[in-house]
Amino acid sequence: MKQFFKFLLASCLGTFLALGLLIFVTIMVGSAFSKKDTSVASGSVLLLELDNIIPEKTGNVNQGNFSFQSEKAIGVFRIRDLIEKAQSDKNVKGIVYKAPAAGGAGLVTNAIIRDAIQEFRDSTDKFVYAYGDFYSNSSYLLASAADSIFSNPNGSVDINGYGAMIPFMKEGLDKLGVKMNVFYAGNFKSATEPFRRNDMSPANKLQTREYLTGYYNEFLEDVSLSRGTSPAKMKEVINQFDFDNIDKCIENNIIDGKAYWYEFEDMVRAKLDIAEGKDINYISLSEYDSKKYISKGSSKNEIAVVYAEGEIQYDNEDKGVVSEVKYHEIFDKLRRSKNLKAVVLRVNSPGGSAFSSDAIWKEMKELQAKGIPVIASFGNYAASGGYYIAASADKIIADPYTLTGSIGVFSMLPNMTELMNDKLGINFDTVQTSPHAIALSPFFDVSEDEATMMQKFTDDMYQKFLSRVADGRDMTIDEVHEVAQGRVWTGRKAVELGLVDELGGMERALEIAAEMADLGTDYKVKEYPNIKKEVWEELLTEMMKGQSAQISLTGPEKELWNKYQEVRSIMQYREPMARLPFVMETR
C-alpha cells in the first residue's frame, strides 16, 4: 500500500510538473510571438497596392461566404494615417503606387487616399511614383497625385468618363411567370424600375445624368490641377477613344513616360541611390500597419466616431452591416459614458430597412437630448436610409463626391402564381379564419384592399421620412418634398439644396464636434463598432456557424455575385425600404 501511494504521489507530481512546464513553455512561446516588430528597414519604399476591399473602419467588412482572407481589410482612414506617418518616418524614402488592373474603391474613398498622397508629396522632399499596366478612372485619379506617372508600353489609360449601366429584369420575370407588386413614394425613387420597366424612366435618366456629370467635373478639376493642365484639355484627350494611347497620353501630359516594370524599378533605384539590380526594400501597407501605432489622444474627453457603413438591415449583427440591434448596443454604451462629449456619425451607406433606419434615427435624438452634439460625416454614400439616420444631426458634412439624398421609400412583393400554377403545375389552396390570414403571400394575387394598404403604408413611411428631415434641417415638409422624391444628388449640390451644411471630410467633422462641445484640442477619438482582429476568432466563429473558408471570387464572377446579392437583398424585404437602387462601382 505504501508503494502504491508512493507511485501515485510520484505520478501526480510528475503530471503537475509536466503541466506546469507546458504552461510555462506556452506562455514563453506566446510571449515571443506576441512581441511586435516595429522596426522599418532604412531606405524603405511604401508600396500602395489598393486592390482589396477598403472599408471606412479597418476590418469592418463582411467578405461573404466566398471569401476568407487572413489579412484584415485596412480602413481608408487608417491608410490615410499611415501615409501621413510615413511623411516623418526617416526610414521611408518614398511611395510607389501600383495601379490595380481592374476595379476600384468608392469615389470618396479614393479622394481621401489621393489627398493623403498629395499631402505626402507637398510636405516632404520624398518621391511619389505611380506605375500601372492599365489605368482606369479610379486608379488614374489616385495616380494623378504622384510626382510622375508611368505606364507599361503595352498598357492603356482607360479614362473615358462616367457612365451607368442598369440591368432590367421585368421581361425576364414576365417570361418566368413572376410579377412584382411595386409600391413606391417619390417620382425619382428608381430602385423598383428594374422590376417594373424595361428601361430607365425620363426622371431616372435626368437624375443619373446630373450626378454623373457632377462626378465627371470633379474628376476633371482634380486631375487637371495635379497635372498642370486644363479640364478642357483633359476632356479633349478623353473623348479621343483609343486603346493604344500611351504615346498620346505622354504628349498631352496625362502620364510622364512608359517603361516595363524592371525599367521602372531602375528609376526607383536611382531615386534611392542604390546600385542597379539591388533589391528595393518595399514595405506593403499591411506590413507598415503592423509596425505603426497612431495615437488617438490621451484626454479623458471622448469624441466617439461611429462608423455606419454598409447596407441597413433589420436584426443583423454581421460586420459591414448597419442594424438597429447592433447599433443600439453602441449608442446605449455611449449614453452611459461619463467621458463622452460629442459623436461623429460617419455614414457610408446606400440605405436599406426603413424600420431599422428610424430606430437608429431615434438613437441620435436620444444622444442629443442628453446634450451630446451629433455631427454627421458622409462618405461614398449617404442615401435613403443612410441619409435618414443622419437627418437629426446638428451639422452634416459631405464630400463633393458623396451620393446623397434619395429621400424616398418603396415596397415590393413578388407574385409567383403564374410561375407556380402554369409553369410548374404547383397549386396552393387554403383555409382561413379571417379575410387576411394569408395576406401578402407570394402564391396568391394581391387583393385590391391589400394593394391599397401597402401603398398607404409606403406613403405614410415617406411622410415620416420627410418630417424627420424637415425637423433636422429646419425646413418645411413641402421644401423637403421638393428636393426629395427619391432623387439623389452629389455632395456639392446637396449643400446648395440645404440637405448638407458644408463640404469637408472627417477632420472637419471632428473640428466642428470639438467646437460644439467646447473642447478645443483636449479630446481623444474612440471608434465604434469594435472589430474582432484575430483571424482565429473569425475562424472559430465560422466553424461554429457550420461554414468553412471559401476561395475569394474575383473579376466577372465577383461582379455577378455582387449583382445577385444586391437583387437578393432588395427582394427579401417585406417592409418598406429606404435604399439606393444600386451600389456605385468605380473603374
TORBASE-884735 format. One line per 8 residues: number of its first residue (from 0); for each residue z, y, x of C-alpha. Coordinates in Angstrom, 2 decimals, padded with zeros to 5 digits. Example, Ala and Ser with C-alpha at 12.3 -4.5 7.8 and 13.67 -1.06 7.14 Angstrom:
2
0 = 007.80/-004.50/012.30; 007.14/-001.06/013.67
END
This chain:
587
0 = 000.00/000.00/000.00; 000.81/002.36/002.89; -002.60/001.60/004.39; -004.22/002.37/001.03; -002.60/005.80/000.77; -003.37/006.42/004.44; -007.06/005.73/003.95; -007.06/007.63/000.63
8 = -005.47/010.66/002.28; -007.91/010.49/005.19; -010.83/010.13/002.81; -009.73/013.09/000.69; -009.06/015.17/003.78; -012.48/014.32/005.15; -014.07/015.21/001.83; -012.26/018.55/001.70
16 = -013.18/019.29/005.32; -016.82/018.40/004.67; -016.84/020.53/001.53; -015.24/023.42/003.40; -017.75/023.08/006.22; -020.62/023.02/003.72; -019.32/026.18/002.02; -018.89/027.86/005.42
24 = -022.43/026.96/006.52; -023.83/028.09/003.16; -022.07/031.44/003.47; -023.25/031.89/007.06; -026.83/030.94/006.24; -026.81/033.15/003.16; -025.39/035.98/005.21; -028.07/035.55/007.84
32 = -030.85/035.59/005.26; -029.33/038.49/003.39; -029.35/040.76/006.44; -032.07/043.24/005.73; -034.52/044.08/008.49; -035.06/047.82/008.12; -036.99/048.34/011.33; -040.56/049.63/011.24
40 = -042.66/049.00/014.33; -043.80/052.01/016.31; -047.38/053.02/015.64; -047.48/051.51/012.16; -050.11/052.37/009.56; -049.08/052.28/005.91; -051.72/050.20/004.11; -052.25/051.04/000.44
48 = -053.96/048.19/-001.40; -053.35/049.06/-005.03; -054.97/046.03/-006.62; -051.96/044.76/-008.59; -050.33/045.97/-011.79; -048.47/049.26/-011.24; -045.71/049.80/-013.82; -043.71/053.01/-014.12
56 = -040.48/051.31/-013.05; -040.51/048.64/-010.38; -040.59/045.15/-011.88; -040.80/046.40/-015.47; -043.87/044.40/-016.39; -044.45/041.19/-018.26; -047.08/039.27/-016.28; -047.64/036.89/-019.20
64 = -047.92/033.11/-019.38; -050.82/033.04/-016.95; -049.02/034.74/-014.09; -046.07/034.08/-011.86; -046.05/036.12/-008.68; -043.36/036.09/-006.02; -043.96/039.75/-005.16; -042.48/042.29/-007.53
72 = -044.71/044.92/-009.07; -043.79/048.17/-007.33; -043.43/051.08/-009.74; -045.54/054.20/-009.39; -042.55/056.46/-008.70; -041.31/054.07/-006.02; -044.80/054.19/-004.45; -044.65/057.97/-004.55
80 = -041.22/057.97/-002.90; -042.36/055.54/-000.18; -045.36/057.72/000.68; -043.02/060.71/000.83; -040.62/058.72/003.04; -043.49/057.91/005.40; -044.04/061.63/005.99; -040.88/061.87/008.09
88 = -040.96/058.32/009.45; -041.78/058.73/013.15; -042.98/055.13/013.33; -045.64/055.61/010.64; -048.66/057.33/012.17; -050.94/057.41/009.18; -052.16/055.92/005.92; -055.15/053.73/005.17
96 = -056.11/053.49/001.51; -058.24/050.40/000.95; -060.01/050.74/-002.39; -059.82/047.69/-004.67; -063.13/046.06/-005.59; -062.56/046.47/-009.33; -060.13/047.71/-011.93; -057.62/050.47/-011.61
104 = -054.35/051.86/-012.87; -053.97/054.41/-015.64; -055.16/057.95/-015.09; -051.68/059.46/-014.86; -050.54/056.67/-012.54; -053.48/057.40/-010.25; -052.76/061.13/-010.39; -049.14/060.59/-009.29
112 = -050.20/058.49/-006.29; -053.04/060.86/-005.46; -050.66/063.84/-005.41; -048.35/061.92/-003.07; -051.23/061.15/-000.70; -052.34/064.79/-000.84; -048.80/065.95/-000.05; -048.62/063.50/002.89
120 = -051.90/064.84/004.23; -050.98/068.52/003.79; -047.40/068.24/005.11; -047.99/066.28/008.32; -050.41/066.02/011.21; -050.81/062.31/010.47; -054.15/060.92/009.35; -055.18/059.57/005.94
128 = -058.32/057.43/005.86; -059.92/055.74/002.85; -062.20/052.73/003.02; -063.96/050.76/000.31; -066.77/048.32/-000.23; -067.22/049.80/-003.69; -065.69/052.90/-005.24; -065.03/053.32/-008.97
136 = -063.88/056.44/-010.81; -060.31/055.27/-010.38; -060.42/054.38/-006.68; -062.52/057.40/-005.74; -060.01/059.74/-007.39; -057.36/058.36/-005.02; -059.70/058.29/-002.02; -060.61/061.96/-002.52
144 = -057.13/062.93/-001.31; -057.83/061.42/002.13; -058.95/063.28/005.27; -062.03/061.09/005.47; -063.68/058.58/003.15; -065.75/055.68/004.46; -067.79/053.02/002.71; -069.32/049.71/003.66
152 = -073.04/050.35/004.43; -073.98/047.87/001.68; -071.48/049.24/-000.83; -071.83/051.87/-003.53; -069.97/054.82/-005.01; -069.95/053.97/-008.70; -068.58/057.20/-010.19; -070.53/057.50/-013.42
160 = -068.14/059.41/-015.64; -066.08/058.04/-018.52; -067.22/056.01/-021.50; -065.72/053.98/-024.32; -066.99/050.60/-025.48; -065.24/049.15/-028.53; -065.83/045.67/-029.98; -066.18/045.50/-033.78
168 = -065.25/042.23/-035.45; -065.89/042.81/-039.16; -069.23/040.99/-039.31; -067.83/038.07/-037.32; -064.79/037.86/-039.59; -067.07/038.01/-042.65; -069.01/035.01/-041.32; -065.75/033.15/-040.80
176 = -064.63/033.97/-044.31; -061.78/036.27/-043.28; -061.36/039.63/-044.96; -058.92/042.20/-043.62; -056.93/044.18/-046.18; -056.54/047.52/-044.42; -054.20/050.37/-045.35; -054.07/053.48/-043.19
184 = -052.97/057.12/-043.23; -054.95/059.61/-041.18; -058.72/060.12/-041.01; -058.70/059.63/-037.25; -056.47/056.52/-037.23; -059.18/054.30/-035.79; -057.12/051.24/-034.87; -058.32/049.49/-038.01
192 = -062.03/050.31/-037.60; -062.94/047.12/-035.68; -061.70/045.14/-038.71; -063.34/047.21/-041.46; -066.51/048.63/-039.85; -069.34/047.55/-037.56; -069.47/050.85/-035.68; -067.39/053.91/-034.84
200 = -066.81/056.41/-037.62; -068.00/060.00/-037.05; -064.35/061.11/-036.84; -063.60/058.49/-034.20; -066.67/059.45/-032.16; -065.62/063.09/-032.33; -062.10/062.49/-031.01; -063.24/059.96/-028.41
208 = -065.90/062.29/-027.04; -063.38/065.14/-026.85; -060.70/063.32/-024.87; -063.21/061.59/-022.58; -064.79/064.96/-021.85; -061.32/066.29/-021.07; -060.71/063.43/-018.66; -064.08/063.95/-017.03
216 = -063.48/067.67/-016.49; -060.05/066.97/-014.95; -061.63/064.37/-012.66; -064.41/066.73/-011.53; -061.94/069.55/-010.91; -059.60/067.36/-008.86; -062.17/065.64/-006.63; -064.35/068.72/-006.07
224 = -061.31/070.71/-004.94; -060.33/067.97/-002.48; -063.87/067.56/-001.16; -064.61/071.28/-000.86; -067.48/071.28/-003.32; -068.02/072.34/-006.93; -067.74/070.41/-010.22; -071.40/071.24/-010.89
232 = -072.48/069.68/-007.59; -070.34/066.61/-008.24; -071.85/066.25/-011.70; -075.36/066.54/-010.27; -074.76/063.60/-007.92; -073.03/061.54/-010.62; -075.95/061.99/-013.00; -078.39/060.58/-010.44
240 = -077.54/056.96/-011.23; -078.29/054.77/-008.21; -076.63/051.63/-006.83; -077.96/052.25/-003.31; -076.41/055.70/-003.00; -074.31/055.68/000.18; -076.62/057.94/002.20; -076.99/060.31/-000.73
248 = -073.20/060.48/-001.10; -072.85/061.29/002.60; -075.47/064.05/002.31; -073.60/065.59/-000.63; -070.12/065.32/000.92; -068.95/062.73/-001.62; -067.95/060.49/001.29; -067.86/061.09/005.05
256 = -069.51/058.04/006.53; -070.47/054.39/006.37; -069.08/051.61/008.53; -068.30/047.94/008.48; -064.61/047.12/008.38; -064.38/046.36/012.10; -066.10/049.69/012.88; -063.71/051.48/010.56
264 = -060.78/049.87/012.35; -062.09/051.21/015.66; -061.84/054.71/014.16; -058.25/053.96/013.19; -057.54/052.71/016.73; -058.95/055.94/018.12; -056.53/057.87/015.90; -053.66/055.71/017.13
272 = -054.87/055.99/020.72; -054.82/052.23/021.27; -057.33/050.04/023.09; -060.40/048.61/021.38; -059.69/045.16/019.98; -055.93/045.62/019.91; -054.25/044.69/016.64; -053.44/047.54/014.28
280 = -049.90/047.29/013.03; -050.49/047.61/009.29; -047.44/047.66/007.07; -048.01/046.92/003.38; -046.32/048.79/000.56; -044.23/045.74/-000.36; -043.05/045.32/003.24; -042.30/049.03/003.61
288 = -040.49/048.92/000.29; -038.23/046.14/001.57; -037.21/048.27/004.55; -036.58/051.65/002.99; -033.62/052.84/000.96; -034.19/056.01/-001.04; -031.10/057.75/-002.34; -031.00/058.91/-005.94
296 = -028.00/061.15/-005.25; -024.24/060.60/-004.99; -022.88/063.05/-007.55; -020.72/061.92/-010.48; -023.05/063.83/-012.78; -025.73/061.47/-014.04; -029.20/062.15/-015.39; -030.47/058.93/-016.92
304 = -034.19/058.20/-016.70; -035.06/055.72/-019.44; -038.49/054.14/-019.00; -040.07/053.36/-022.36; -043.23/051.65/-021.16; -045.35/049.07/-022.87; -046.07/048.23/-026.48; -043.33/048.87/-029.03
312 = -042.45/045.51/-030.58; -039.80/044.50/-033.06; -036.90/042.40/-031.70; -038.46/041.67/-028.31; -036.49/041.77/-025.06; -039.30/040.97/-022.61; -039.95/043.16/-019.58; -042.66/045.75/-020.09
320 = -041.96/045.92/-023.82; -040.08/048.55/-025.84; -037.96/047.34/-028.75; -035.14/048.67/-030.89; -032.75/045.86/-029.90; -033.40/046.13/-026.16; -033.14/049.92/-026.06; -030.14/050.09/-028.38
328 = -028.15/048.37/-025.61; -029.30/051.04/-023.14; -028.53/054.00/-025.37; -025.23/052.54/-026.53; -024.18/052.30/-022.89; -025.32/055.87/-022.24; -023.42/057.25/-025.23; -020.22/055.71/-023.88
336 = -020.77/057.04/-020.34; -018.40/059.84/-019.31; -020.72/060.93/-016.48; -023.94/061.23/-018.45; -025.17/064.83/-018.60; -028.83/064.53/-019.63; -031.55/062.00/-020.42; -035.20/061.93/-019.40
344 = -037.17/059.61/-021.67; -040.22/058.56/-019.68; -042.81/057.38/-022.20; -045.83/055.30/-021.26; -046.66/053.51/-024.49; -049.61/053.19/-026.89; -047.10/052.61/-029.71; -046.59/049.63/-031.97
352 = -043.95/048.83/-034.58; -043.17/051.81/-036.83; -039.79/050.26/-037.69; -038.76/049.99/-034.03; -040.13/053.46/-033.26; -037.97/055.04/-035.95; -034.88/053.16/-034.75; -035.38/054.48/-031.19
360 = -036.04/057.99/-032.53; -032.61/057.79/-034.19; -031.05/056.78/-030.87; -032.40/060.03/-029.38; -030.91/062.03/-032.22; -027.51/060.39/-031.67; -027.55/061.38/-028.00; -028.45/064.95/-028.88
368 = -025.66/065.05/-031.49; -023.24/064.39/-028.63; -024.58/067.44/-026.78; -026.76/065.45/-024.36; -030.13/067.17/-023.64; -033.10/064.85/-024.01; -036.31/065.65/-022.13; -039.44/063.60/-022.74
376 = -041.86/063.00/-019.88; -045.23/061.42/-020.72; -047.23/059.01/-018.56; -050.66/057.47/-019.25; -049.92/057.22/-022.98; -047.52/058.76/-025.43; -049.39/057.94/-028.58; -048.47/056.84/-032.09
384 = -045.08/055.13/-031.78; -044.95/056.35/-028.19; -045.01/059.93/-029.46; -042.72/059.10/-032.39; -039.80/058.04/-030.17; -040.03/061.31/-028.24; -040.58/063.62/-031.20; -037.00/064.92/-031.31
392 = -036.78/065.72/-027.58; -035.56/069.17/-026.59; -038.60/069.55/-024.35; -041.76/067.48/-023.96; -043.67/067.40/-020.66; -047.08/065.75/-020.28; -049.70/065.25/-017.60; -053.19/066.70/-018.18
400 = -054.46/063.10/-018.28; -051.86/061.88/-020.81; -053.38/060.48/-024.00; -051.01/061.74/-026.67; -050.68/062.30/-030.41; -052.26/059.65/-032.65; -049.74/060.60/-035.32; -050.75/058.12/-037.98
408 = -049.85/054.75/-039.49; -051.71/051.63/-040.54; -051.02/048.20/-042.02; -053.28/045.16/-042.13; -053.14/041.79/-043.85; -055.77/039.08/-043.39; -057.20/037.38/-046.48; -058.31/033.88/-045.44
416 = -059.04/032.44/-048.88; -062.80/032.10/-048.27; -062.24/030.51/-044.86; -059.72/028.01/-046.22; -061.36/027.24/-049.57; -065.11/027.45/-048.92; -065.44/026.82/-045.18; -062.68/024.29/-044.55
424 = -062.11/022.84/-048.01; -058.39/023.58/-047.94; -056.91/024.82/-051.20; -053.47/026.21/-051.98; -051.57/026.00/-055.24; -048.20/027.47/-056.09; -045.25/027.57/-058.47; -043.40/030.91/-058.69
432 = -040.18/032.05/-060.27; -041.35/035.67/-060.31; -044.70/037.51/-060.15; -044.43/038.45/-056.47; -042.65/035.44/-054.99; -045.55/034.76/-052.62; -046.77/038.36/-052.33; -048.90/039.36/-049.35
440 = -049.82/035.79/-048.47; -053.00/035.42/-046.32; -054.00/032.43/-048.51; -054.29/034.35/-051.79; -056.12/037.52/-052.75; -054.03/040.68/-052.66; -053.42/041.88/-056.20; -054.03/045.45/-057.28
448 = -050.28/046.06/-057.54; -049.71/044.71/-054.04; -052.53/046.83/-052.59; -051.09/049.93/-054.27; -047.64/049.11/-052.93; -048.96/048.61/-049.38; -050.88/051.88/-049.40; -047.84/053.74/-050.74
456 = -045.64/052.12/-048.10; -048.09/053.20/-045.38; -048.40/056.74/-046.78; -044.61/057.07/-047.01; -044.27/055.99/-043.39; -046.87/058.58/-042.39; -044.94/061.30/-044.24; -041.79/060.23/-042.43
464 = -043.66/060.41/-039.13; -044.87/063.93/-039.97; -041.35/065.04/-040.88; -039.92/063.66/-037.61; -042.48/065.62/-035.61; -042.11/068.76/-037.73; -038.33/068.67/-037.24; -038.59/068.14/-033.49
472 = -041.40/070.60/-032.78; -040.20/073.35/-035.14; -043.41/073.12/-037.19; -044.11/072.71/-040.87; -045.31/069.34/-042.16; -048.67/070.92/-043.04; -049.02/072.25/-039.48; -048.30/068.81/-038.06
480 = -050.68/067.13/-040.51; -053.47/069.44/-039.35; -053.27/068.08/-035.77; -052.11/064.58/-036.75; -054.13/062.22/-038.99; -054.10/059.66/-036.22; -056.04/061.88/-033.80; -055.49/061.54/-030.05
488 = -055.51/064.43/-027.59; -055.31/064.94/-023.84; -052.07/066.37/-022.49; -053.71/069.73/-021.82; -054.97/070.01/-025.40; -051.61/068.83/-026.77; -049.94/071.86/-025.13; -052.36/074.17/-026.95
496 = -051.57/072.45/-030.25; -047.79/072.63/-029.83; -047.26/068.87/-029.53; -046.22/069.28/-025.89; -044.29/072.14/-024.28; -045.85/072.22/-020.82; -047.83/070.27/-018.25; -045.93/068.57/-015.45
504 = -044.58/065.30/-014.16; -041.28/063.52/-013.75; -039.94/066.05/-011.24; -040.46/068.90/-013.69; -038.72/066.92/-016.43; -035.73/066.35/-014.14; -035.62/070.06/-013.27; -035.50/071.00/-016.96
512 = -032.86/068.33/-017.66; -030.67/069.70/-014.84; -031.15/073.28/-016.09; -030.25/072.39/-019.68; -027.16/070.50/-018.50; -026.24/073.40/-016.15; -026.10/071.05/-013.13; -028.14/072.88/-010.52
520 = -028.77/070.23/-007.86; -025.43/068.49/-008.37; -026.59/065.27/-010.03; -027.77/061.74/-009.37; -030.54/059.85/-011.12; -029.91/056.45/-012.66; -032.80/054.42/-014.04; -032.98/052.14/-017.07
528 = -033.67/049.39/-018.07; -032.12/047.27/-015.35; -034.66/044.80/-013.99; -033.87/041.39/-012.51; -035.01/041.46/-008.91; -034.53/037.89/-007.70; -037.52/035.58/-008.06; -035.25/032.55/-008.54
536 = -033.67/034.24/-011.56; -037.08/034.62/-013.15; -037.96/031.04/-012.26; -034.79/029.69/-013.85; -035.42/031.80/-016.94; -038.95/030.48/-017.28; -037.79/026.90/-016.73; -035.14/027.28/-019.43
544 = -037.83/028.52/-021.80; -039.79/025.38/-021.12; -042.52/027.34/-019.36; -043.98/026.78/-015.96; -045.61/029.02/-013.40; -049.28/029.63/-014.06; -052.18/030.84/-011.96; -052.89/034.55/-012.39
552 = -056.10/035.44/-014.18; -058.48/037.87/-012.53; -061.81/039.51/-013.24; -063.61/038.87/-016.55; -061.12/036.15/-017.55; -058.27/038.65/-017.31; -060.22/041.23/-019.34; -060.94/038.68/-022.09
560 = -057.31/037.58/-022.14; -056.12/041.19/-022.38; -058.51/041.86/-025.30; -057.26/038.74/-027.06; -053.65/039.85/-026.58; -054.43/043.32/-027.99; -056.06/041.91/-031.12; -053.32/039.31/-031.50
568 = -050.56/041.92/-031.25; -052.23/044.03/-033.94; -052.84/041.13/-036.34; -049.37/039.60/-036.06; -047.61/042.61/-037.61; -046.73/042.57/-041.30; -045.15/046.02/-041.24; -046.78/049.45/-040.81
576 = -047.81/050.15/-037.23; -048.00/053.38/-035.26; -050.25/052.29/-032.43; -053.35/053.29/-030.47; -056.47/051.27/-031.28; -056.91/050.35/-027.62; -055.43/050.41/-024.13; -057.40/052.60/-021.74
584 = -058.69/050.70/-018.72; -059.98/052.83/-015.86; -062.61/051.69/-013.42
END
